[in-house]
Amino acid sequence: MSVHIGYAAMLEQFPPAEAVALAALAEQHGFTGTMATDHFQPWTPSLGQAAHVWSVLGALAERTRGDFGPGVTTPTFRTHPAVVAQASATLASMHPGRHWLGIGSGEAVNEHIVGQYWPEAPDRINRMFEAVELIKKLFAASIAGRDVRHSGPSFKLETTRLWTMPPVAPEVYVATAGPVTARRAGRVADGLITTSGPAERLDALLARFADGARDGGRDVRRMPKILQLHLSWAATDEEAMRNALAEWPIAGMRFGRSDIRSPFEFEQLARTVRPEDFEGRMVVSADPDRHRAEIQRHLDLGFDRIYLHNVGRNQAEWIEVFGREVLPGLRA
């Protein structure tokens, strides 16, 4: 079995044309897919970007040949689930077998901008699962050539269908870091997305996802377990740490960030991050072997698709080094 290591296109960090070019470059060096982030605002002002993910995905799909999807989008505040379903179905129609849909419960920095009340996490999670239900219902009815409607606690859909719909619906993956949500995802989603963490937390997450799949009479072995992995590689350890502190201090923030509304608030909090805060949370090193071991650790835990994000601006150099020295040494 081949190893699936994809590229994470960070649209809050790079202008859209550059992000697309980097995804194409990564594919040339052995990366096998692209996960693009969905932000209305960057985490910190210095990151400087926030392109519309669906526009970028269309361009990205034309420049690459691997799988691609938003990792993750939130169809509960800024965008109604039916509109997300339409965007996803359109991409899947244009690029059969390549597009997937990643869904999350959202972060205030992106979602509060439409002026709605920002609810507590349980409410956000319930809204997310209702959105998944609506999207999958709309996909299934549209493939069958039927209209569908929905009336739930958070969303309504008048009688309609998607008039542009591929013969096979895009797979819908749910992003979570919690075991309870992972079990719910196993019952209703087609796969799981999460981020790096201690082995015991990830083991529990995958176990609860498998429990949910069994609850729903589904074969978890056929359901993708996807990881987005942040790292900081540069030519020297010192440069790798400078990049981590300047570009991705959020990896060192040891508190929840879902309720923070402004990039300028993140900027203030970032000033408290120290090099030791990255320990156990993100590998910061010039040694490709350390990064290979960290990627392999997650493959060994049971993840079958990993999308890498090097936090520095040295993307082309990193892609070339990892394509030559890291990816060939990984095993499924």
N, C-alpha and C positions, 0 to 999 in steps of 0.2 A: 504494500500500500504506500502511495506517495504521500509526502508531508505537504500539508496545505498551509503555507505561510504567506499572508497577504500584507498589503501596504495600507496603513491608516492615513488617509488624506485629511489633514486637520485644517478645515476651512476657516477656523478662527485664528489661524496662525499664518497662512499663506494666501496670497491673492489667487482667485479662481484659476486663471490661466496657468500660473505656476504649479498649483496643486495638480491640475490635470497632466501637465508635462512630467511632473515627478512620479505620478502613478504609472505613466507609460514607461518612464525610465526604470522604475522598480520592476515592472513586468519583464523588461529586457534582461534584467539581472537575476531572474529566477523567482521573483515574488509572483503569487498565483491568484491574486484577486485584490479588490479595493473596498475598504470601508471608509465612507466619507461622513464627517461629523455635521450635525445640523445645529447651527447657532444663529440667533438673532443678534447677540452681542458676544464679544470675546470674553474669556475669563478675566483678563487684565487689559488695560488700555494699550500696553506695549505690544501685545500680540497683533493688534491692529486690523483684524479682518473679521468678516462675518458674511460670507457669500451665501446665497440661497441654494440649499443643497440640491433641490430637484433640477435646477438649471445646470449645475455643475455635473450632476450624474449623467445627464444627457450627453454632454460633451465628453465626459470621461469614458462612457460606453463606446463612443466612436473611436477613441484613441487606444483602447485596450481590448483584450479578448477574454479575460477571466471574469469571474463572478464580481458583482458589485451591489452595493446597497447602502442605505443611510444607517449609520450605526451610532446613535439611534435617533429616530424622529418621535415627536410627541403629538399624537393626533387628538388632543384633548383640550387645548387652550387656544393657541394661535390659529390652528387649522382643524376644521371639522373632519372626523374620520372618513367621511365619504369623499372629500377632496383628496386626502392622502391615498385612499384606495384608487381613485381615478389616476393620480400621478403614477402610482406603482404599476397599475395595469397597463398604462401607456408604455412605460419602459419595458415591461415584460413582453408586450406585443412587438416592440421594435427589436428586442434582443432576447429571443426565446432561450430559456434554460439558464440565463446568466444572472437575472436580477432577483434579489430577495429584499424583504421588508423588515427592518429592525425597529421595534417599538419600545419606548420607555415611558416612565411616569412623569418625567420633566424636571427641570431646574428653574427656579424663580428668575435667574438672570436672563433666561430666554422667554419664559412664558408669561411673566407678570406684565409684559409691555402692553398687552391688550386691555389692561385695566380691570380684569376680573379679580374677585377675591381669590387669594392664594391659599388653598386648603391644606390641612394637615396631611401627612403621608398616607394614612389609610384611605382617605377620600381620593387622593391622587391615584393610588393603586387601583381602587375600584373603578375609577373613570377609565384607566388604561385598559382594564380587562373588558369593560363594556365596549370600548373602541375596538378591541380585537374581535369581539363577538360581531359587532356591526360590519367590520371590514370583511371578515370571513363569510358572513352571511351574504354580503353584497357580491363578493367574488363568486360564490357558489351559484347564486341565483342568476347572475349575468352569464356564466358559462352555460347554464341550462336554458338560457333565453327567456327568463322569467323576470317580472318585476318583483320588488321586495320592499317592505317597509319596516321601520323600527321605531319603537317607543319605549324608552328606558328612563332610568333615573336622571341621566345626564345628557342624553342625545336623542334627537328625533330625526327620522328620515322619512319623507313622504314617498309614496309609491313610485319607484324608479328602478333603473338598472344601469350598469356601465355599458355603454354602447361600443366602446373599444375595449375588448377583453380577449386575452390570449386563451388558447384551448386549455392550458394548464395554469392555474393561479400561482402567483408568486408565493413562496413560502413566507410565513409570518413568524418572526423570532421575537421573543420577549426578553428585555434586558432587566436584570435584577442582581442585587447583592445579598438578598435575604432569603433564608430557607423557606419561609411560609409562602412568599411570592413565587419562589422557584417551584414549589409543589403545584400551585395553581397554574403556573406556566406549563408544567408537564401535562396537565389535563387538557389544555386548550390550544397551546401554541405548537408550531412545527419545530422549534428549536429554542435554545437558550443562549443569551449573550451576557457576559459579565466581564469584570476586570480582575487584574492580578490581586493576590492576597496570600495569607498564610495557608499552608496545605490543609490544615484541619478545617478552616472555613470553606475552602473550595470543595473539599471532600463532602462536607455536609450539604453544600449547595447542590452538587451533582447527585447526591443520594436522594435528596428531597425531590429534585426534578424527575429522577427515575421513579420515585414513589408515585408522583402525580401521573406520569405516563401510564403506569400500571393501573392506577385508579380509572383512567380513561380507556383502558383496554388497548393501549398503543405500545409499539415496539420501540423502546428508548434507544436501541442500538442504531436505528435508522433516523434518529433525530439529531441534528447537528448541535454540538456543544462548542460555543464560539467564545474566544477570549480576545479582548483588546489589551495589549501589553505595552505600557510606556517604558522607555529606557532612555538613558543618556550615554551615548558613545561619542568620543572625539579622539583626536590623535594623542592626547595626554589626559591623565586623570584630572588634572587641574582644569583643563578646558571643559571636560565633561561636567565637572561640578559647577563651573561658571555658567554653562548652558542650562543646567538644571535649575539653578537659583534664579537666573534671569528670565528664562522662557517658561518654566513649568513648576513654579513654587507650589501650585495646588497639590502636587504629589506629596509634598511634605506637610500639608495641613492636616493635622490629626483631629479633625472634627467634621461634622456634616456640613455640606455646603449647599444643600438644596434650597434653603430659604434666603440665601444672599442675593440681593436684587441688582447690584450695580458692579460693573468692572472696577470702578473706583474704590468700592468697599474691598474687593479682592486685592486690589493694589495695596491698600493699607495693611491688610492681614498678611500679605506676602512678605512684608518687612520683618515679620517675626520668625520667618522660616530660616533654619540653620542647616548646615550640611548634615549633621547627625539626624535630622528629621526624616531624611530619605531612607535611612537604614531599615531594611525589611519591607520597604514599600516600593522602591524602584532601584534597579541596578544602575549605578553611576560609575562607569569604568571605561578605560581605553583598551581593556583586554577583551578581544572577541570571544575567548574561551569562557569568560564569566557570563557573557550574554548568551552564548550557546547553551550553557548549563541551565540558565534560568528559563530559556524557551523550552528546553528538553524536559525540565521539571514539570511544566504545565502539560506538555504532550503526554508525559507518563501518568499524570493525574486523570487523563481521559478526555482532554480537549482535542478536537480533531481539526479545528480551524483557528489559527492565531493571526491577528492583524497587528503588525508592529508599528509603533510610533517612536521615532527618535526625536527627542524634544528640542534638539538644537537646530539652527538654521543650516547646518552642514549636511543637508539631505543627500546631495549627489555623491559626496565622498562616502557617507555612511552606506548608501545603497550599494555602491560598488564594493566596499569592503565586506559587507554582510553577504552579498551575492557570491563573493569569491571564497570567504573564509568561514562563514557561519551556516548558511542554508544547506550546503552539501553535507555537513556533518550531522544533521538532524535525522532522527528516525521516528517513524510512526509507532 
